[in-house]
Amino acid sequence: MDDDKYTVAFELITKAGDAKSKAMMAIEAAREFEFEEAEKYLKEAEQGLKEAHDAQLDMMQKEASGTPADVNIILVHAQDHLTMAIMAHDNAEEFINLYKLIRELKEEK
């Protein structure tokens, strides 16, 4: 795999890792009922996911135009990071909703 393809793999790892961290920070903020902060982190996670997806899409477009990607453990690892970041984001959305519900229920008492 040439340096350019390593660069794409590491860009995926970096962007996805940051997005996952922001999603986890969103959950932590929601746990403290800091929903504005949680939403801010969630938006930051979405931006990181978009950037990672753009890098992945570029690689896929090159593949479709005849420049195949060398599949190796680093690229597989990068794809795994992206998948886990997407799952963390989806879970963060659900946790934020649950913590909002918990706050509402506590306020009803």
Secondary structure, DSSP 8 states (H G I E B T S, - for coil): --HHHHHHHHHHHHHHHHHHHHHHHHHHHHHTT-HHHHHHHHHHHHHHHHHHHHHHHHHHHHHHTT------HHHHHHHHHHHHHHHHHHHHHHHHHHHHHHHHHHHH-
